[in-house]
Amino acid sequence: MVPGYLDATWASRDHALRRYISAQVSGSLSVLEVGCGVGANLAHVNCPEVAGVDVNSSAIRYARSVLPTNVEVRYAEASKLPFPDDQFHTVFTAGLLVCIGPDSLDLALAELTRVARERIILFEAGPPEREEVWNDGETTYWHRDYGARLHDLGLVVVTKNLPDEVSLGHMNTQVTAQMSSSTSTREGRGDNK
């Protein structure tokens, strides 16, 4: 990890996009960010139950040191969330899904759907005309239509461009997926246990 990366990411917590994200998810009774990093998006979330998960243990330690004690931060992969079904009213990601490879994406989206009670909000790169893969020399990114994939899981999906003043170039789209009546029960999700 680049020296100073965690501090720089935390310092960006007042960026317009982070405040926009907070406004979109605050007001829920419970919120989970999948791929929370140092917790910069969670810094402004106002609701009774706030949690985040990430796979970077350094970022998790950092988040625990700077976030309020009522914010729970855990190690977890998006494809293996350690929470019961319907645990969170709102589940969101911000620039995470482009980092998840094709072998894990559908499982990750199914997990987001499983733990979400009311809605999923994705702040990601906009839907491409066709799926694309690119590499910046360090990381491979997959650019996909996440709204279509959530729709295929039975969710009611609305996709919109982020306002110009909060868009971060590649992170320019908000996909909001409401749980439909068929996804609000385990039977409708196909994971009847």
C-alpha positions, 0 to 999 in steps of 0.5 A: 500500500502506498505510504499515506494512502489511508490518511489521504483517503480519510482526508477526502471524507468531506468531498462532495461525493461522500456527502452526497452518498451520506445524504442518500443513505442517511435516514435509514434505520440501518446501513451497511457499506460493502467495501468501506475502506477507511470509513470515509463514506461512513463518517457522515452517515446518520442512522441508528445502526451503521456498519462497514466491511472491507478486505483490507485489514489496514484500512479496517484498523484505521477506520476503527481508530477514526470512526465513532464507536457506534460504527461497526467495521469488520473484515469480510468479502462481498461474496461472504457477508457475515450478517443474517438475511435482511439485516440492513435497511440500506446496503451500498457500495461506492466504487467497489464492484469494478474491482470484483472479478467476473467469477465473484460478481454474481455471488457478491450481488446475491449477498448484497441482496440477501442482507438488504431489507429495503434497498441497495444503492450502488455508486459505481461507474456508469453502465457501459455499452458493452462490458469492458476490462481495463488495467491501470498497471496495478489493478484490473477493473471490470466495467459492467451494467450493475442495474441490469444484474440486480434487475435479473435478481428480481429487484426494481432498479432505477439508474441515474447519473450523479450530479456533475458537482459530485461525480468523480469521473469514472464513479458517475452513476447511482443505481438504486434497487428497491426490494420487490415483494418477491425479494423481500422473502428468502423464498423469492431469493432462492436461498430458502434454508 
